[in-house]
Amino acid sequence: MTEEELIKKFNDCLSPMRGEEFNVFHWIRLRWDEVDHSGLIKSLLNSKGIHNFEDKFLTLFINELEKVKPESIRNLNFLTKDSSADTEQYAPLTSEKEKKPKNGRIDIYVKSKDQKKAIIIENKLLARDQKEQLKRYDSWARTTLGDGNYVIVYLTLNGREASKNSSEGVEYIQISYNETIINWLKACIAKIDEEGKDESYMRLRIGIKQYKEYLERRVLKEFELTTTIEENMDLVKSILEKEDLFPDKDTIAQLYAQLYDKVKKSPK
């Protein structure tokens, strides 16, 4: 990548941030907090949630999963009516290598009314996979629910694969914020437009729309920006040492400093 291409990339990423309108998620500093993102997603997936759309948002989410892995979703045959969703579901996990139970918590756990089927969602923004993480979830779910009665969903910003250590031998559905979640939120907004009639629905619509825009303009763009810097550290350093070549140079400098510090501290 040339210096000109890199500066253009910076401007492409920073431009949506500059034009960002007031957004409550920006002011509460949601950004990279996986627990808060999980809580928000869970609240929409919960058919008993205060959104008053029953299982409609969950159905739309399952439709998005079916686009990624249709056979797994059809075989699960998850009944959405009167289902429920929780975060931080406790799961005393035991891996094949570790015979002692190891505490674990599933980020988002959607279960059917009879609690016999489940959608297990591991939400990864920036954190790395824990040791044998998806293997342990799979072991726990197979013991608790039985084969064929659950799916494991691996959610990341850009749809990356889980690490081999975490997931080898485990069937899981790989989804992303930048495609699956954005498309789902758009579908939720469309559903509200179709059925919502009073002020409470409009407040819900505004909340979901602001979250979608926050992901698009802030979280995903900053992730793209950070990834670009990380892949071009020497060139970025060279650009930063020159005169101001583009707006928001301080933003790039700050992210570069954070990444440089992280690289220095990383084990060789």
Disulfide bonds with the S-S distance in Angstrom:
none
